[in-house]
């Protein structure tokens, strides 16, 4: 399927690793010029360099989106090479905390990093999309938005906010040619996920190596129709589809990429 992304420019926030990196690589392979963003210059440059070595087009911007001035700088740098047609709001932070550990300051910091950061980029980049009559905003959410677990409540709540703001934005953008959607991953196998489940594996009797832990973790915590963890590239594929011409009639939607998650057993 030709997504017709050649000539489009995409900023993927938080794309120096994980789902953001996979999304930047996928969009570049589809012909989009990507802006790789991160807070660590070395890691961000590595992703962009590898995209270029694979034949894609990639620029680099570095900055902390939790800061107003730094976020404005990221937006200026991202548009220096041309207007941004696609905004993938992926950047965010995560700490595994209990209710007792999640202080009000932690809640505020997490909300700023995971919600307001995306709002900053929307405010900087979407007005120009509206003027041009074409644009895509894709927010990366998660299943914990609707099925929160008892741990890291500050993070669960920000996912719900991300889903909500994306739908509100879609209503705001009606009739403009700009769409706003959510891609909601389930348990995706990135290094942080692997480290988390391997860390709790021995205490739960799942084993110590990843080969031992994975099937037990899936069965106990994330039962799904595919009986496995997802791959970053599968999330990236959903994002890329929403960015293409074939998805013009999709707005205000949540696309689940979770293997058909049956329940949340956390």
C-alpha positions, 0 to 999 in steps of 0.5 A: 500500500502506497501511503503517499508520504513522499514529500511530507515532513514528520516530527516524531518526539522522543524518537531517540529510542523505543517506539519513537525510534521505530516510528521514525524509521518506519516513516522514513522508509515510507518516504517521509522526511523525518525529524528525530527528536530526543534529549540526548544528542548522541542517541538522537544523532545515531538514529538519524545517521542510521536512517540516512545510511538506509537511504532515508532523510532525517534531521535532528532536534534536541530539547526538553519538551517539558520546558516552554522555551526549549519546546519552542526551540524544538519547534523552530529547529524542526521547521527550519528544514521545511514545514512539519506536516506530521506530528507524532506526540510520542515523548513522555516519561515513566516511573514505576511508583506506588500510590504512596511514592507518587507525591503531588510533585511527581504527579505534576512533573509527569503531567507536564512531561506527558501531557503539556509537552504534547500540547506545546508541540500542537500549539506550535505546529498545528496552526500551520497545518490548518492553514495549509489544509493538510496535516496529521497529529498522532498521539501515542497513548496506551491501554492503561488509559482505560484499564489502569493498574494500581501502580504508577497512578500518575502515569496511568492518568496522563495516558487517559489525558493524552487520549482525551486531548487527542479527541478534543483536538479532532473536534477542534480541527473538523473540516480543516484537512487535519486529523488527530488520532491515538495509537494505543499500544499494549505491552510492547517489547522494548528494553524498558518493558523487558527489564521491568518484567525480568526484574519482577519475574523471579519474585513471581516464580516466572524464572530468571531469563527472558525466555523463561519469563516472557510466556509466563508474563504474557499468560499472567498479566497481558493475556491476548489473542496473539499470546505474545508481546508486541513489536515496536514496528507493529505500533509504527505501522499503525502510526504510518497508516494514520499519517497517509492519504488512506486515513483521511476519513479517520479522526478522533479514533483510537487504534489499539495495537495490543494483540486483542488484550483480553483483560488487565490483570496487574 
